[in-house]
Amino acid sequence: MALTVHSTVGEWLDHPVGGQILAGLLAQGGATPDSLTPARGLPLEQLVALSGGAFPAEMLDGLMAAYREAAPEEAGETADSDTADAEHAATGTAAGWSERITTGRFAGQTVVVTGAASGIGRAVASRVAREGGRVIAADISAQKLDDLASTLTDLPSGAQVVPVAGDISDEDDVARIVAAAEGRVDALANVAGIMDDMSAVHEVSDALWERVLRVNLEGTMRLTRAVVPGMLAAGQGRIVNVASEAGLRGSAAGAAYTASKHAVVGLTRSNAVMYAKHGIRTNAVAPGGVATGIPVPGQAEFGAAVLRPHQVNILSLAMAEELAATITFLLSQDSVNLNGAIVAADGGWSAV
């Protein structure tokens, strides 16, 4: 079988020629084929998005060129049409699934989405808008928010993207986000979050600990606190928090990120109980491996070494659009009987 950029990572790794070429490329960066085990089911081109810039589209072109040179008869003429397309590689999804828009699912509704400038948040904001919703898109990056708004040009009647740049852990910025909703918030997606450096508790710095907890937990609490009064007055509302596999186990991240996401799970369950009789439902999604390119601030010497063997248990990686499919369902009225649920959207990792 001829390999292309659309072939899965597993097909490349298992191929007698392609496997050697890919292994050689990984070795140049000090990695081994085992590091790609969680990505075996993804098309090779998705490494562009997964790597956060470490595996650019140009490298993908070089990989294909080396394969054609090593196996010209097998590659054939068809491979010439499979050079990497950076935009497709950055936004495409895993083989066997494609996003299907539910027309009008959020028509007449206002949905606040944090972390909307990139990754999962951007995918959620985009889908809600294309399904008819008015999206208050919040993020720290004004430039990326403007880019999101500029790409969503052919929206249904009534749909809108309102960019609001700000820090969700700052009360003044939270107030501006809620004000942009103009008195109505039907649903809130707390997606914004930052990663730690895999540090164990004895090596975590005060600065990293405080920053991770401030964004991941305090920001989620502050924005939730700001929208709940309006939901109580309306007698309805849906809140979806993005937790993590690190909110379910201790082997997925460092002490700061793990503590913050366990706390998000606790906050989700508390809210579910507190407001269950007032029409407000709160659920959480716990993603596993996601190809979002979320920045990781280095690798702590002790903690990263301890966690590395556990990472081989990740069964698969998802694209942001796949997580958005789960999150938008929970944001919608279709999730009517779910409250306090922690949905492990992790490809089965939590079952290992």
Buried (B, 14 or more C-beta within 10 A) or exposed (E): EBBBBBBBBBBBBEBEBBBBBBBEBBEEEEEEBEBBBBBBBBBBBBBBBBBEEEBBBEBBBBBBBBBBEBBEEBBEEEBEEBEBBBEBBBBBBBEEEEBEEBEBBBBEBBBBBBBBBBBBBBBBBBBBBBBBBBBBBBBBBEEBBBBBBEEBEEBBEEBBBBBBBBBBBBEEBBEBBBEBBEEBBBBBBBBBBBBBBBBBEEBBEEEBBEBBBBBBBBBBBBBBEBBBEBBBEBEBBBBBBBBBBBBBBEBBBBBBBBBBBBBBBBBBBEBBEEBEEBEBBBBBBBBBBBBBBBEBBEBBEEBBEEBEEEBEBBBBBBBBBBBBBBBBBBBBEEBEEBBBBBBBBBBEBBEE
